[in-house]
Amino acid sequence: MIFLKESRDVALAHCTYPEVAARLAEAAPKIAVIPVGSTEAHGPHLPLNTDSLIGEAVAFRAAVALEQRGLVALQFPPIHYAVTDWAGSFSGSVSIPAATAIDLVLNTCKAARAMGFDKVVIFTAHLEPGHIASLREVVRRFGEEVGEPLIFPDTTRRALAARLTAEYQSGSCHAGQYETSLVLALRPELVRWEVAQALPAHPVPLAERIRAGARDFRECGMDQAYCGEPAAASAAEGEASLAVLSELVVEAVLAASG
């Protein structure tokens, strides 16, 4: 656990309400960092909460870095449900309608703003096209209804994706080397490593398959809900990716606060 400024934790869920009130009374800009995850199949080797684990860790590290720069930053608990239609045929995957997902994230962001945070930033490690579209709609509606921008470092955008791994940039990265490395760095006990090592490399041109009309993982040829190369994963790669992802969040906040 990382503690800063009089041993205070940056995780909102760990704070008492008087501690939050005290932080919101500080003169420095206040930043709410909200991770949006999912509950969906990530191959036979990674947990269903993979996207939430990654998102929460990135948000936490970003909040620490922002506090170190003199801002007041709190990482909100992750939102665990999203549009996950592509994994819908795999046991344990929980998909909610886009309208529900948009309302959930939008109203959480608006609640943070009403609480007294000057800026709100969302981060997601869940890359399903319908989910990303729902978050872009949240950004649009937040700006329209609140009158100021919602910060969203969208790692599916080419400029940001270019700072991540080659597998990530290829798009063939669901539960592959990229995500398996991240979970190895965060919660290695949750990775079924013997299973991961036995999985063959399985590159899937997802963008191509989507353009051809595929509607879910199985139609993309992902019969075990993974693509990429899980066996090539390492905790060291995961740590490097976590550093880049949290840096992208910090840069987006600083740019919006500048």
C-alpha positions in Angstrom: 0.0 0.0 0.0 1.3 3.5 -0.9 0.6 6.3 1.6 1.2 10.0 1.0 0.7 13.3 2.8 0.3 12.4 6.5 -0.1 8.6 5.6 -3.3 9.1 3.7 -4.4 6.5 1.2 -5.5 7.6 -2.3 -8.2 5.0 -2.6 -11.6 6.6 -1.9 -13.1 3.4 -0.7 -10.5 3.2 2.2 -11.3 6.7 3.4 -13.8 7.9 6.0 -16.3 10.6 5.0 -14.5 13.2 7.3 -11.2 12.4 5.5 -12.8 12.9 2.1 -14.4 16.2 3.3 -11.0 17.4 4.5 -9.4 16.7 1.2 -12.1 18.4 -0.7 -11.6 21.5 1.4 -8.0 21.8 0.3 -6.9 24.6 -2.0 -5.2 22.3 -4.6 -7.2 21.1 -7.6 -9.2 18.0 -6.8 -9.2 15.0 -9.2 -11.5 12.0 -9.2 -10.0 9.0 -11.1 -12.7 6.5 -12.0 -11.8 3.1 -13.4 -14.4 1.4 -15.6 -13.9 -2.4 -15.8 -15.9 -5.4 -16.8 -16.8 -8.9 -15.8 -16.0 -11.2 -18.8 -14.1 -14.2 -20.0 -10.4 -13.7 -20.4 -9.2 -17.0 -21.7 -9.0 -20.2 -19.6 -6.1 -18.7 -17.6 -7.1 -15.2 -16.4 -9.9 -14.1 -14.0 -13.2 -12.6 -15.1 -12.2 -9.3 -13.4 -9.1 -8.8 -15.4 -10.2 -5.4 -16.8 -11.3 -4.2 -13.4 -8.0 -5.3 -11.8 -6.0 -3.4 -14.5 -8.2 -0.3 -14.4 -8.1 0.0 -10.6 -4.3 -0.4 -10.5 -3.8 2.2 -13.2 -6.2 4.6 -11.5 -4.5 4.1 -8.1 -1.0 4.7 -9.6 -2.2 7.7 -11.5 -3.8 9.2 -8.3 -0.5 8.6 -6.4 1.4 10.4 -9.2 -1.0 13.3 -9.2 -0.8 13.7 -5.4 3.0 13.8 -5.8 2.5 16.7 -8.1 0.6 18.6 -5.5 -3.0 17.8 -6.6 -5.6 16.1 -4.5 -6.5 12.9 -6.2 -8.7 10.0 -5.2 -9.1 6.7 -7.0 -12.8 5.7 -7.0 -13.8 2.0 -6.7 -14.0 0.4 -10.1 -17.3 -0.1 -12.0 -17.3 -3.8 -12.7 -20.1 -4.0 -15.4 -20.1 -2.8 -19.0 -21.1 -3.8 -22.5 -19.4 -7.2 -22.9 -21.5 -8.7 -25.7 -18.4 -10.2 -27.4 -17.7 -12.6 -24.5 -21.4 -13.2 -23.8 -21.4 -16.9 -24.8 -18.7 -17.7 -22.2 -19.7 -18.6 -18.6 -19.4 -15.8 -16.1 -19.4 -12.9 -18.6 -21.9 -10.2 -17.5 -23.0 -7.8 -20.2 -25.4 -4.9 -19.6 -27.2 -2.8 -22.2 -25.3 0.2 -23.6 -27.9 2.6 -22.3 -27.6 1.2 -18.8 -23.8 1.3 -19.0 -23.8 4.9 -20.2 -26.1 6.0 -17.4 -24.0 4.1 -14.8 -20.8 5.7 -15.8 -22.2 9.1 -16.6 -24.0 9.4 -13.2 -21.0 8.2 -11.3 -18.9 11.0 -13.0 -21.6 13.6 -12.3 -21.8 12.5 -8.7 -18.0 12.9 -8.3 -18.3 16.4 -9.8 -21.2 17.3 -7.5 -19.2 16.0 -4.6 -16.6 18.8 -5.2 -14.0 17.3 -7.5 -12.8 19.9 -10.0 -11.9 17.3 -12.7 -13.1 13.8 -13.4 -11.1 11.3 -15.4 -12.2 7.8 -16.5 -9.9 5.0 -17.5 -10.8 1.6 -19.0 -8.8 -1.5 -19.8 -11.9 -3.0 -21.5 -11.6 -2.6 -25.2 -14.8 -4.0 -26.7 -16.0 -1.6 -29.5 -19.5 -1.2 -28.0 -17.9 -0.4 -24.6 -15.6 2.2 -26.0 -18.5 3.7 -27.9 -20.5 3.9 -24.7 -17.7 5.8 -22.9 -17.4 8.2 -25.8 -21.1 8.9 -25.4 -20.5 9.4 -21.7 -17.8 12.0 -22.5 -20.2 13.8 -25.0 -23.1 13.9 -22.5 -21.0 14.9 -19.6 -19.7 17.9 -21.5 -23.2 18.8 -22.6 -24.9 18.4 -19.2 -22.1 19.6 -16.9 -20.6 22.2 -19.2 -17.0 21.0 -18.9 -15.0 18.2 -20.4 -14.8 14.7 -18.9 -11.2 13.5 -19.2 -10.9 10.1 -21.1 -7.4 8.9 -22.2 -8.7 6.5 -24.9 -6.0 4.0 -25.5 -7.7 2.7 -28.6 -6.7 6.0 -30.3 -3.6 5.5 -32.4 -1.4 8.1 -30.7 -1.9 6.5 -27.3 -1.8 2.9 -28.5 1.6 3.6 -30.1 3.1 3.9 -26.6 2.0 0.4 -25.6 3.3 -3.0 -26.6 3.5 -4.4 -30.1 0.8 -7.0 -29.3 -1.5 -4.3 -28.0 -1.0 -2.3 -31.2 -1.8 -5.3 -33.3 -5.2 -5.6 -31.7 -4.7 -9.3 -31.1 -4.4 -8.8 -27.4 -7.4 -10.1 -25.5 -6.0 -12.2 -22.7 -2.8 -12.5 -24.7 0.7 -11.5 -23.7 -0.3 -7.9 -22.9 -3.1 -8.6 -20.5 -1.5 -11.7 -19.0 1.6 -9.7 -18.3 -0.4 -7.0 -16.5 -2.2 -9.5 -14.3 1.2 -11.3 -13.5 2.5 -7.9 -12.3 -0.6 -7.2 -10.2 -2.0 -10.5 -8.9 0.2 -13.4 -10.1 -1.8 -15.9 -7.9 -4.8 -15.3 -10.1 -3.0 -16.3 -13.3 -3.4 -20.0 -14.1 0.2 -20.0 -15.3 0.4 -23.7 -16.2 -2.6 -23.2 -18.4 -1.3 -20.0 -19.9 2.0 -21.7 -20.8 0.2 -24.5 -22.6 -1.9 -22.2 -24.8 -0.6 -21.8 -28.4 0.0 -18.4 -29.9 -3.3 -17.4 -31.5 -3.0 -14.2 -33.5 -6.5 -12.9 -34.6 -6.9 -9.9 -36.9 -9.8 -8.6 -34.9 -10.3 -5.3 -36.8 -10.4 -7.3 -40.0 -12.9 -9.8 -38.6 -15.1 -7.0 -37.3 -15.1 -5.3 -40.7 -16.1 -8.7 -42.2 -19.2 -8.8 -39.9 -18.0 -10.9 -36.8 -20.2 -10.2 -33.8 -18.4 -12.0 -31.0 -15.2 -13.8 -29.9 -16.4 -17.2 -31.3 -17.1 -15.7 -34.7 -13.6 -14.3 -34.6 -12.2 -17.8 -34.1 -11.5 -17.2 -30.4 -13.1 -20.4 -29.1 -11.2 -20.1 -25.8 -11.8 -16.3 -25.4 -8.2 -15.3 -26.0 -6.0 -14.2 -28.8 -2.3 -13.3 -28.8 0.4 -15.2 -26.9 -0.2 -15.7 -23.2 2.8 -18.0 -22.8 5.1 -15.1 -23.7 3.8 -12.9 -20.8 6.0 -11.7 -18.0 5.6 -9.6 -14.8 8.3 -7.3 -16.0 6.4 -6.4 -19.2 3.2 -5.9 -17.1 5.0 -3.4 -14.8 6.3 -1.5 -17.8 2.7 -1.4 -19.3 1.3 -0.2 -16.0 3.8 2.6 -15.9 2.9 3.7 -19.4 -0.9 3.5 -18.7 -0.8 5.5 -15.5 1.4 8.1 -17.2 -1.2 8.5 -19.9 -3.8 9.2 -17.3 -1.6 11.7 -15.5 -0.7 13.5 -18.8 -4.4 13.8 -19.7 -5.2 15.3 -16.3 -2.3 17.7 -16.4 -3.2 18.8 -20.0 -6.8 19.4 -18.9 -5.8 21.3 -15.8 -3.1 23.4 -17.5 
